[in-house]
Amino acid sequence: MGKLSRHKPVLFLLLVCLFILGSAMAAHIPSPKDHGPLRPPEEPSINIPDLLGRLKQPAEPVSREGAGKIVFAGPGERYAFSFRLLARGPETFRLELFDLLGRPVLYLFSLEGKTVLYSAGEKQGRDLPPFTAPFSDLNAIPMKDLPLLLWGRIPLPPYEQFEWRYEADKGNKGIVLTLHGAVQVELRLTPEPFVLSRARFSRSDTKAVEVLFSGFVPFAGGKTPHQAEVQDLERGYVLTVRFDQLVPRSEFPAETFRPPGPE
C-alpha cells in the first residue's frame, strides 16, 4: 500500500488519459419528433443525430501500439511520466507507466471492461479504486468513459435539447454543437473528415472542464489526435497526454491484456 499511496497523483493521470475502463456511456440521441435544434441552420442541413452517434464511437476500431508522455500540472505541483500502451480499444488494453528514468511505476490491465491496477513491485493487483480525482465533483466525464479521450471522442451525457451553428476558426469552417441538460456540453467539430477539436463540460454550480484535441494525423482510414489536454478551469489543473509514437498493429492475443495471477 505504501508504494501505491506515494503514487496517488498518478491514479488521476491514468483515469483521465488512457484507454482505460470500459465502454462508452449510453447517450440519449433525440429523434426529430421530440427534440431538435433551437435555431435554424445557416447553411444546408446536417444530420446531427449521425454526428452524435459518431462522437460515441472510437475513431478507428483497430489494434494499436503507442508510447508518449503524460504531464500533470496544478497549483504548486507537476508530475511527468512516460507510457507504453497496447490496445484493442477502450475496453481492452495494457498500459505501462514509467518515471522519467525509465523505472516502472504502475501497470493497468483491462480485459472486457474489467481493469486491474498494479503498483511497481507488487505481485497482487487490485481493482481500480473509485474516481476521486479533481474532476469528480463535476461528474461530467464518467470514469468508465475516459478511454474515449485518446481516440478523439467523448462520452455524451443525457440531454434535452441541442442547438448548433457554423463557425470559422482560423479559416477552418466547423460546427459548434451545444447539448443542453444537467451537464451542458459544447463541442467544436468538423463533419468531414470527422474531427472533434474541443469539448467543454459545465454545470450551473461549478466551472467547466475543457478537453482540447490537437495534432491530428491520418490513422487507419481516419484522423486521430496525438495530443489531448484536459483542463479543470476551477482548480487550475491541466493534464496533457501526448503520443510520440502511435501505429496500428495486428490483433493482440488476449493474454496481452490479462493481468498476471498470484504465484
DRENDONU-928715 format. One line per field, with one value per residue: residue number from 1; x, y, z of N, C-alpha, C in turn; residue in three letters. Coordinates in steps of 0.001 Angstrom, whole numbers, always signed. Last residue first. Example, Ala and Ser with C-alpha at 12.3 -4.5 7.8 and 13.67 -1.06 7.14 Angstrom:
BEGIN
k (2  1)
n_px (+12850  +13190)
n_py (-2250  -5690)
n_pz (+7080  +7800)
ca_px (+13670  +12300)
ca_py (-1060  -4500)
ca_pz (+7140  +7800)
c_px (+12900  +13200)
c_py (+30  -3300)
c_pz (+7870  +7800)
r (Ser  Ala)
//
This chain:
BEGIN
k (263  262  261  260  259  258  257  256  255  254  253  252  251  250  249  248  247  246  245  244  243  242  241  240  239  238  237  236  235  234  233  232  231  230  229  228  227  226  225  224  223  222  221  220  219  218  217  216  215  214  213  212  211  210  209  208  207  206  205  204  203  202  201  200  199  198  197  196  195  194  193  192  191  190  189  188  187  186  185  184  183  182  181  180  179  178  177  176  175  174  173  172  171  170  169  168  167  166  165  164  163  162  161  160  159  158  157  156  155  154  153  152  151  150  149  148  147  146  145  144  143  142  141  140  139  138  137  136  135  134  133  132  131  130  129  128  127  126  125  124  123  122  121  120  119  118  117  116  115  114  113  112  111  110  109  108  107  106  105  104  103  102  101  100  99  98  97  96  95  94  93  92  91  90  89  88  87  86  85  84  83  82  81  80  79  78  77  76  75  74  73  72  71  70  69  68  67  66  65  64  63  62  61  60  59  58  57  56  55  54  53  52  51  50  49  48  47  46  45  44  43  42  41  40  39  38  37  36  35  34  33  32  31  30  29  28  27  26  25  24  23  22  21  20  19  18  17  16  15  14  13  12  11  10  9  8  7  6  5  4  3  2  1)
n_px (+1321  -1683  -1585  -1279  -4083  -4316  -3474  -2186  -3962  -5313  -3088  -3873  -3916  -1445  -1552  -739  +1018  +2550  +4672  +4090  +1117  +453  -1620  -1889  -3955  -4142  -6024  -7544  -10062  -11722  -10977  -9110  -8423  -6621  -5566  -4055  -2487  -2884  -6088  -6775  -8825  -8858  -7384  -5350  -4837  -3462  -3573  -3741  -3019  -5585  -8317  -9250  -11794  -12608  -14981  -16129  -17461  -20780  -23514  -24283  -21580  -19902  -17384  -16392  -14126  -12650  -12391  -13136  -13664  -14270  -13427  -16611  -17425  -15653  -16535  -16871  -19445  -20509  -22841  -24114  -25794  -28533  -28528  -27917  -25177  -24105  -21663  -20281  -18474  -16234  -13636  -10754  -9870  -9902  -12957  -16268  -19216  -22749  -24473  -27091  -28561  -30761  -32219  -31564  -29272  -26790  -23363  -21139  -17571  -15595  -12578  -9965  -9037  -8602  -11185  -12169  -11459  -13583  -15754  -15652  -15961  -17698  -17471  -18912  -18670  -17370  -15950  -13881  -11568  -9618  -10515  -11715  -13361  -12403  -9644  -9425  -8563  -5137  -2591  +334  +2908  +4590  +6480  +4336  +882  -1768  -5239  -7545  -10776  -12994  -13521  -12090  -9374  -6610  -4107  -1585  +1065  +3549  +6416  +9692  +12055  +12932  +13194  +10659  +8632  +5969  +3337  +1549  -1519  -3513  -6988  -10225  -11948  -10991  -8895  -6589  -3313  -594  +1580  +3717  +4855  +6410  +5523  +5528  +3915  +3786  +2408  +1302  -1623  -545  -84  +1094  +1844  +3050  +4204  +4438  +3289  +1222  -490  -3734  -6483  -9251  -11535  -11105  -12593  -15198  -18329  -19734  -19718  -21469  -23897  -23757  -23970  -26602  -28065  -27468  -26879  -27479  -28657  -26799  -26641  -27615  -30380  -32399  -32184  -32483  -33050  -35049  -37254  -39214  -38635  -35946  -34769  -31805  -29977  -28547  -25776  -24074  -20540  -18293  -16725  -13553  -10857  -8616  -6497  -5907  -6414  -7681  -6635  -3914  -3877  -4875  -2851  -758  -1174  -290  +2153  +2185  +320  +1753  +3679  +2049  +818)
n_py (-15945  -14610  -13700  -10765  -9716  -9711  -8701  -10760  -12823  -12400  -11109  -8392  -8024  -5654  -2087  +1338  +3558  +6264  +8197  +10202  +11517  +13116  +14696  +16842  +18479  +20954  +22704  +24806  +24579  +25346  +24108  +21573  +20345  +18143  +17415  +15121  +14446  +13291  +12193  +10825  +10092  +7127  +4999  +4675  +8003  +11240  +13348  +16264  +18008  +17911  +18646  +19528  +19917  +21468  +21964  +24996  +25460  +24856  +24872  +24285  +22711  +21624  +20772  +21066  +20088  +20295  +18846  +16081  +15350  +13689  +15633  +16425  +17987  +19165  +20808  +21525  +21472  +21686  +20454  +20581  +18403  +18428  +19969  +20605  +20761  +22426  +22658  +24311  +23210  +24901  +25999  +27632  +30208  +30347  +29054  +29672  +27833  +27174  +25752  +24280  +22693  +20410  +19115  +17260  +14541  +12516  +12881  +11123  +10942  +11564  +11128  +10656  +8539  +9489  +9491  +7020  +6464  +7509  +6040  +5396  +7914  +10483  +13708  +15162  +15540  +17470  +16136  +14858  +16097  +15379  +11912  +9607  +6805  +3838  +1785  -1148  -4061  -5018  -7636  -8732  -7993  -4867  -3480  -830  -1719  -2415  -2737  -3823  -3724  -4989  -4743  -6768  -6008  -4159  -3293  -1033  -289  +2105  +2297  +1385  +3798  +5828  +8245  +9225  +6286  +4716  +2428  +633  -840  -2578  -3196  -2874  -764  +897  -1522  -2929  -1766  -842  +1784  +3364  +6571  +8734  +11625  +14226  +16681  +19408  +22025  +24583  +23822  +21359  +19059  +16165  +14541  +11803  +10716  +7580  +5097  +2388  +321  -1089  -2406  -354  +1490  +4798  +6364  +4957  +6704  +8949  +10550  +9291  +10146  +12840  +12720  +11760  +13900  +15879  +16193  +19469  +21587  +24470  +27100  +27785  +26132  +27671  +26665  +24424  +21216  +18882  +16210  +14473  +13925  +13529  +12072  +12385  +9969  +9409  +7249  +5084  +5453  +3058  +622  +552  +1879  +3340  +4592  +7555  +9877  +9863  +7843  +8438  +10741  +9768  +8050  +9722  +10626  +8259  +7147  +6605  +4533  +2413  +1988  +1188  -1210)
n_pz (-7671  -9042  -12588  -14570  -16606  -20074  -22439  -23752  -23984  -26367  -28910  -31121  -34648  -35777  -35234  -35994  -33774  -32469  -30451  -28739  -27561  -24561  -22377  -19707  -17479  -15120  -12672  -11675  -10649  -12804  -15116  -15852  -18997  -20918  -24115  -26223  -29319  -31699  -32837  -36081  -38824  -40878  -41872  -39917  -39611  -40035  -37095  -35116  -32979  -30379  -28233  -25014  -22726  -19668  -17227  -15620  -12279  -10950  -11198  -13781  -15543  -18539  -20843  -24083  -26516  -29734  -32085  -33883  -37206  -40143  -43053  -42019  -39663  -36928  -33819  -30532  -28121  -24855  -22631  -19362  -17360  -17658  -20947  -24259  -26345  -29183  -31615  -34158  -36961  -39240  -41309  -40705  -40256  -37496  -37609  -38233  -37679  -37545  -34744  -32751  -29895  -28218  -25188  -23205  -22503  -20878  -22102  -24001  -23934  -26917  -28926  -29562  -28327  -25846  -24723  -24070  -21434  -19820  -19050  -16407  -15141  -16919  -16797  -14930  -12216  -10744  -8831  -10211  -10982  -9065  -8259  -7507  -8398  -6584  -7912  -9861  -8019  -7858  -7888  -6432  -6398  -6651  -8106  -8927  -8676  -10856  -11359  -13757  -15111  -17397  -20145  -21414  -19545  -18665  -16449  -15706  -13508  -12461  -12737  -13843  -14928  -16583  -15532  -15351  -14673  -16555  -17106  -19408  -20144  -22312  -23019  -23794  -24062  -26114  -27904  -27919  -27169  -25259  -24424  -22202  -21001  -18581  -16657  -14274  -12325  -10129  -8087  -7666  -9210  -11660  -14258  -15685  -18625  -20327  -23521  -25292  -27581  -28803  -31014  -31702  -33569  -34563  -35147  -34855  -33000  -31007  -30716  -30105  -32348  -34050  -32964  -33577  -36366  -36558  -35443  -37522  -40625  -41774  -44417  -45561  -43045  -40633  -39044  -36485  -33074  -31636  -33148  -31202  -30237  -31182  -33895  -34347  -31235  -29304  -27838  -24818  -24541  -22470  -22282  -23690  -21517  -19728  -18820  -20838  -22467  -20462  -18951  -16489  -14948  -14850  -13317  -10892  -10181  -9558  -7000  -5566  -5051  -2428  -2311  -3436  -1554  +624  +0)
ca_px (+2230  -761  -2210  -693  -3099  -4731  -4231  -1507  -3001  -5961  -3734  -3107  -4657  -2333  -959  -1677  +992  +1245  +4547  +5261  +1731  +960  -1193  -1534  -3372  -4030  -5286  -6283  -8938  -11984  -10898  -10102  -8240  -7812  -5316  -5290  -2445  -1671  -5228  -6722  -7874  -9495  -8520  -6293  -4609  -4176  -2820  -4453  -2041  -4741  -7609  -8750  -10927  -12450  -13849  -16099  -16817  -19327  -22947  -24608  -22817  -20152  -18428  -16448  -15340  -12846  -11223  -13586  -12642  -14792  -13336  -15868  -18089  -15725  -16170  -16418  -18499  -20304  -21638  -24101  -24442  -27965  -29032  -28450  -26175  -24309  -22866  -20351  -19767  -16714  -15064  -11301  -10065  -8625  -11884  -14953  -18218  -21466  -24223  -25808  -28517  -29460  -32270  -32957  -29595  -28168  -24365  -22226  -18879  -16010  -14008  -10575  -9490  -7444  -10499  -12554  -10600  -12395  -15742  -15583  -14685  -17703  -16814  -19176  -19445  -18153  -17045  -15025  -12712  -10225  -9632  -11683  -12807  -13374  -10469  -9195  -9481  -6384  -3266  -1114  +2593  +3504  +6937  +5631  +1970  -595  -4100  -6782  -9453  -12508  -14072  -13549  -9873  -8056  -4552  -3028  +580  +2230  +5683  +8242  +11691  +12597  +14419  +11486  +9145  +7347  +3711  +2725  -770  -2455  -5712  -9191  -12261  -11127  -9892  -7585  -4764  -1056  +208  +3623  +3963  +6317  +5757  +5718  +4374  +3939  +2833  +2393  -1016  -1541  +367  +21  +2262  +1913  +4421  +4482  +4179  +1638  +571  -2696  -5489  -8135  -11588  -10648  -12364  -13775  -17564  -19673  -18984  -20034  -23544  -23748  -22744  -25499  -28030  -26912  -27501  -26507  -28880  -27571  -26247  -27316  -29017  -32247  -32088  -33175  -32224  -34467  -36258  -39383  -40022  -36515  -35258  -33201  -29942  -29847  -26278  -25167  -21855  -18850  -17445  -14889  -12019  -8851  -7597  -5614  -5701  -8090  -8071  -4374  -3380  -5613  -4169  -709  -1478  -1706  +1837  +3113  -24  +583  +4079  +2891  +0)
ca_py (-17073  -14786  -14215  -11986  -9486  -10420  -7796  -9467  -12881  -11980  -12212  -8903  -8357  -6792  -3406  +207  +2762  +5608  +7134  +10389  +10364  +13269  +13371  +16745  +17186  +20698  +21505  +25107  +24316  +25842  +25566  +21864  +21483  +18274  +18254  +15501  +15091  +12888  +13211  +10641  +11010  +8284  +5486  +3593  +6744  +10098  +12695  +15201  +17136  +18563  +17660  +20023  +18930  +21595  +21135  +23991  +25886  +24707  +25098  +25612  +22660  +22583  +20271  +21825  +19734  +20863  +19589  +16826  +15734  +13913  +14403  +15626  +16743  +19227  +19672  +22146  +20742  +22450  +20125  +21159  +18791  +18686  +19013  +21184  +19845  +22526  +21925  +24357  +23323  +23752  +26026  +26280  +29784  +30448  +29243  +29625  +28749  +27125  +26849  +24263  +23762  +20781  +19855  +17503  +15943  +12728  +12775  +12092  +10413  +11898  +11017  +11883  +8279  +9355  +10752  +7584  +5987  +8318  +6551  +4296  +7224  +9268  +12672  +15381  +14401  +17894  +16993  +14066  +16255  +16713  +12949  +10689  +8013  +4836  +2367  +288  -3357  -4639  -6433  -8895  -9191  -5667  -4314  -1464  -802  -2933  -1847  -4156  -3117  -5152  -3759  -6784  -7019  -4121  -4322  -1244  -1049  +1482  +2892  +1160  +2804  +4545  +7458  +9747  +7610  +4773  +3803  +590  +402  -2745  -2514  -3909  -1783  +1448  -470  -3250  -1672  -1828  +1302  +2461  +5420  +8183  +10197  +13818  +15302  +18973  +20645  +24124  +24843  +22056  +20281  +16711  +15621  +12301  +11384  +9029  +5499  +3777  +414  -75  -2522  -1230  +262  +3708  +6824  +5196  +5563  +7900  +11010  +9158  +8732  +12430  +13228  +10954  +12593  +15993  +15144  +18455  +20763  +23250  +26513  +28886  +26156  +27059  +27717  +25598  +22404  +19420  +17240  +15062  +14063  +14792  +11959  +12706  +10801  +9505  +8620  +5204  +5520  +4407  +1042  +204  +1478  +2515  +3794  +6413  +9898  +10840  +7870  +7249  +10754  +10790  +7498  +9015  +11528  +8582  +7460  +7614  +5841  +2921  +2435  +2375  +0)
ca_pz (-7791  -7913  -11379  -14025  -15540  -18868  -21578  -23647  -22882  -25121  -28190  -29991  -33434  -35974  -35079  -35974  -35000  -32499  -31447  -29592  -28207  -25923  -22810  -21119  -17814  -16557  -13064  -12317  -9751  -11452  -15090  -14826  -18101  -20088  -22939  -25541  -28007  -30997  -32233  -34633  -38202  -40268  -42640  -40226  -38898  -40616  -38164  -35831  -33617  -31380  -29041  -26293  -23361  -21112  -17614  -16675  -13511  -10947  -9871  -13270  -14785  -17462  -19954  -22827  -25780  -28398  -31603  -32711  -36232  -38802  -42256  -42990  -40080  -38383  -34653  -31776  -28961  -26084  -23386  -20707  -17743  -16338  -19973  -23033  -25789  -27746  -31221  -32704  -36303  -38491  -41018  -40770  -41633  -38209  -36640  -38865  -37146  -38247  -35678  -33451  -30884  -28757  -26447  -23550  -22760  -21342  -21040  -24134  -23551  -25559  -28679  -30042  -29690  -26716  -24990  -25363  -22529  -20073  -20415  -17360  -15116  -16101  -17580  -16351  -12699  -11899  -8399  -9771  -11863  -9019  -8775  -6526  -9006  -7050  -6866  -9825  -8903  -7203  -8353  -6421  -7161  -6101  -7007  -9153  -8377  -10157  -11158  -12552  -15060  -16019  -19226  -21442  -20469  -18839  -17379  -15786  -14653  -12380  -11627  -13830  -13928  -17186  -15599  -16440  -14358  -16069  -16779  -18542  -20013  -21306  -23196  -23741  -23064  -24764  -27838  -28943  -27026  -26228  -24479  -23347  -21007  -19932  -16807  -15667  -12452  -11514  -8313  -6821  -8347  -10868  -13593  -14865  -17720  -19561  -22241  -25208  -26492  -28690  -30021  -31838  -32508  -34891  -34345  -35711  -34365  -31273  -31194  -29093  -31174  -34318  -32946  -32180  -35757  -37080  -34763  -36179  -39832  -41386  -43236  -45785  -44309  -41530  -39579  -37803  -34072  -31133  -32945  -32422  -29951  -29873  -33477  -34809  -32602  -29550  -29035  -25462  -24620  -23427  -21661  -23693  -22707  -20108  -18126  -19666  -22960  -21289  -20208  -17485  -15147  -15557  -14688  -11641  -10476  -10839  -8123  -5674  -6448  -2926  -1761  -4148  -2887  +698  +0)
c_px (+1876  +93  -1206  -1402  -2525  -3687  -4679  -2158  -2264  -4988  -4295  -3814  -3739  -2942  -1968  -923  -76  +1114  +3156  +5269  +2949  +1581  -783  -1019  -3114  -3324  -5276  -5433  -7579  -10755  -11173  -10028  -9409  -7545  -6626  -4908  -3851  -1592  -3990  -5787  -7939  -8444  -9248  -7552  -5725  -3819  -3678  -3614  -2677  -3779  -6806  -7978  -10550  -11454  -13781  -14843  -16587  -18759  -21433  -23899  -23054  -21492  -18640  -17652  -15292  -14151  -11394  -12377  -13332  -13647  -13705  -14554  -17250  -16344  -16288  -15892  -18135  -19173  -21605  -22771  -24517  -26493  -28491  -29051  -26610  -25446  -22968  -21700  -19546  -18065  -15460  -12763  -10631  -8739  -10555  -13902  -16915  -20518  -22907  -25712  -27146  -29624  -30856  -33112  -31028  -28456  -25767  -23222  -19932  -17276  -14304  -12080  -10086  -7788  -9340  -11732  -10934  -11492  -14480  -15472  -14588  -16398  -16770  -18587  -19780  -19087  -17935  -16201  -13979  -11449  -10340  -10772  -12880  -12685  -11440  -10138  -9251  -7260  -4513  -1772  +1088  +3227  +5859  +6061  +3279  +359  -3003  -5529  -8794  -11055  -13638  -14137  -11379  -8456  -6070  -3299  -940  +1938  +4359  +7603  +10178  +12221  +14163  +12863  +10130  +7684  +5082  +3205  +372  -1632  -4748  -7845  -11132  -11449  -10026  -8610  -5495  -2566  +41  +2246  +4132  +5423  +5818  +6095  +4488  +4511  +2899  +2849  +55  -859  -803  +564  +1023  +2439  +3080  +4702  +4227  +2574  +1057  -1655  -4354  -7199  -10506  -10633  -11974  -13549  -16085  -18767  -18813  -19198  -22061  -23394  -22642  -24168  -26912  -26954  -26875  -27211  -27777  -27562  -27014  -26933  -28841  -30806  -31890  -33082  -33050  -33659  -35716  -38350  -40148  -37929  -35841  -33559  -31384  -29741  -27625  -25683  -22921  -20235  -17940  -15496  -13317  -10280  -7946  -6833  -5836  -7509  -8481  -5846  -3946  -5187  -5008  -2071  -1496  -2018  +363  +2789  +892  +195  +2905  +3266  +849)
c_py (-18156  -16026  -14352  -12408  -10793  -10222  -8453  -8580  -11554  -11965  -11724  -10116  -8922  -7167  -4479  -1106  +1681  +4880  +6534  +9360  +10820  +11959  +13482  +15345  +17150  +19361  +21370  +23904  +24603  +25709  +26144  +23365  +21565  +19352  +18450  +16291  +15376  +13524  +12593  +11685  +10813  +9265  +6661  +4113  +5774  +8814  +11584  +14674  +15994  +17545  +18392  +18909  +19463  +20557  +21179  +23134  +24700  +25193  +24939  +25912  +24025  +22296  +21291  +21339  +20445  +20363  +20135  +17524  +16508  +14171  +14687  +16297  +15860  +17927  +20001  +21035  +21577  +21798  +20966  +20860  +19339  +19060  +19376  +20093  +20386  +21613  +21957  +23773  +23440  +24052  +24743  +26308  +28390  +29893  +29195  +29960  +28561  +28152  +26578  +25443  +23742  +21965  +20078  +18204  +16050  +14223  +12952  +11906  +11508  +11122  +11374  +11872  +9557  +8775  +10589  +8818  +6589  +7782  +7325  +4772  +6169  +8507  +11408  +14280  +14537  +16793  +17410  +14934  +15615  +16871  +14304  +11818  +9161  +6101  +3403  +935  -1861  -3929  -6144  -7584  -9422  -6860  -5151  -2232  -1544  -1776  -2565  -3294  -3383  -4700  -3898  -5890  -7075  -5132  -4235  -2312  -1113  +707  +2174  +1720  +2630  +3463  +6072  +9096  +8023  +6190  +3806  +2027  +205  -1464  -2944  -3277  -2778  +418  +0  -2126  -2240  -1895  +274  +1828  +4608  +6952  +9861  +12341  +14972  +17560  +20335  +22698  +24229  +23095  +20915  +17911  +16141  +13364  +11809  +9515  +7015  +3995  +1852  -218  -1544  -1288  -725  +2432  +5691  +5507  +5912  +6749  +9908  +9618  +8515  +10956  +12806  +11405  +11685  +14661  +15131  +17459  +19729  +22321  +25208  +28397  +27290  +27114  +27063  +26773  +23592  +20648  +17762  +16108  +14773  +15023  +13292  +12538  +11125  +10450  +8607  +6632  +5687  +4399  +2467  +886  +1397  +2045  +2829  +5703  +8670  +10569  +8807  +7356  +9588  +10816  +8496  +8443  +10824  +9568  +7796  +8027  +6920  +4296  +3011  +2896  +1256)
c_pz (-6781  -8104  -10256  -12754  -15035  -17778  -20278  -22595  -22692  -23951  -26863  -29394  -32350  -34628  -35468  -35877  -34882  -33826  -31338  -30714  -29002  -26405  -24269  -21399  -19311  -16749  -14580  -12658  -10383  -10566  -13714  -14576  -17132  -19052  -22202  -24299  -27507  -29618  -31599  -34035  -36697  -39790  -42042  -40914  -39249  -39871  -38754  -36988  -34379  -31976  -30108  -26982  -24737  -21608  -19134  -16624  -14430  -12262  -9823  -11954  -14179  -16808  -18839  -22019  -24435  -27803  -30193  -32114  -35113  -37829  -40811  -43338  -40995  -38871  -36126  -32667  -30169  -26867  -24651  -21373  -19160  -16454  -18606  -22161  -24437  -27327  -29703  -32311  -34802  -37881  -40311  -40359  -41790  -39630  -37371  -37818  -37908  -37631  -36395  -34391  -31540  -29694  -26952  -24886  -23247  -21523  -21607  -22997  -23692  -25224  -27227  -29894  -30292  -28070  -25960  -25728  -23883  -21176  -20769  -18802  -16211  -16244  -16732  -17214  -14173  -12373  -9556  -9339  -11307  -9904  -8768  -6963  -8010  -7527  -7415  -8820  -8764  -8212  -7552  -6854  -7251  -7004  -6369  -7912  -8564  -9896  -10384  -12524  -13716  -15961  -17781  -20351  -20322  -19900  -17462  -16829  -14567  -13655  -11417  -12567  -13894  -16204  -16183  -16515  -15449  -15616  -16108  -18348  -19025  -21300  -22100  -24038  -22854  -23693  -26405  -29037  -28223  -26075  -25580  -23294  -22282  -19871  -18290  -15700  -13932  -11522  -9803  -7031  -7440  -10008  -12856  -14112  -17000  -18602  -21642  -23798  -26472  -27517  -29992  -30731  -32772  -33689  -34749  -34882  -35299  -32735  -31324  -29482  -30137  -33131  -33167  -32043  -34292  -36477  -35262  -35422  -38440  -40479  -43037  -44577  -44481  -42915  -40566  -38268  -35430  -32088  -32502  -32139  -31267  -29500  -32136  -34302  -33027  -31009  -29408  -26642  -25317  -23385  -22729  -23063  -22576  -21299  -18909  -19605  -21854  -21788  -21045  -18839  -16262  -15906  -15475  -13098  -11254  -11202  -9460  -6787  -6620  -4346  -2290  -3647  -3637  -656  +0)
r (Glu  Pro  Gly  Pro  Pro  Arg  Phe  Thr  Glu  Ala  Pro  Phe  Glu  Ser  Arg  Pro  Val  Leu  Gln  Asp  Phe  Arg  Val  Thr  Leu  Val  Tyr  Gly  Arg  Glu  Leu  Asp  Gln  Val  Glu  Ala  Gln  His  Pro  Thr  Lys  Gly  Gly  Ala  Phe  Pro  Val  Phe  Gly  Ser  Phe  Leu  Val  Glu  Val  Ala  Lys  Thr  Asp  Ser  Arg  Ser  Phe  Arg  Ala  Arg  Ser  Leu  Val  Phe  Pro  Glu  Pro  Thr  Leu  Arg  Leu  Glu  Val  Gln  Val  Ala  Gly  His  Leu  Thr  Leu  Val  Ile  Gly  Lys  Asn  Gly  Lys  Asp  Ala  Glu  Tyr  Arg  Trp  Glu  Phe  Gln  Glu  Tyr  Pro  Pro  Leu  Pro  Ile  Arg  Gly  Trp  Leu  Leu  Leu  Pro  Leu  Asp  Lys  Met  Pro  Ile  Ala  Asn  Leu  Asp  Ser  Phe  Pro  Ala  Thr  Phe  Pro  Pro  Leu  Asp  Arg  Gly  Gln  Lys  Glu  Gly  Ala  Ser  Tyr  Leu  Val  Thr  Lys  Gly  Glu  Leu  Ser  Phe  Leu  Tyr  Leu  Val  Pro  Arg  Gly  Leu  Leu  Asp  Phe  Leu  Glu  Leu  Arg  Phe  Thr  Glu  Pro  Gly  Arg  Ala  Leu  Leu  Arg  Phe  Ser  Phe  Ala  Tyr  Arg  Glu  Gly  Pro  Gly  Ala  Phe  Val  Ile  Lys  Gly  Ala  Gly  Glu  Arg  Ser  Val  Pro  Glu  Ala  Pro  Gln  Lys  Leu  Arg  Gly  Leu  Leu  Asp  Pro  Ile  Asn  Ile  Ser  Pro  Glu  Glu  Pro  Pro  Arg  Leu  Pro  Gly  His  Asp  Lys  Pro  Ser  Pro  Ile  His  Ala  Ala  Met  Ala  Ser  Gly  Leu  Ile  Phe  Leu  Cys  Val  Leu  Leu  Leu  Phe  Leu  Val  Pro  Lys  His  Arg  Ser  Leu  Lys  Gly  Met)
//
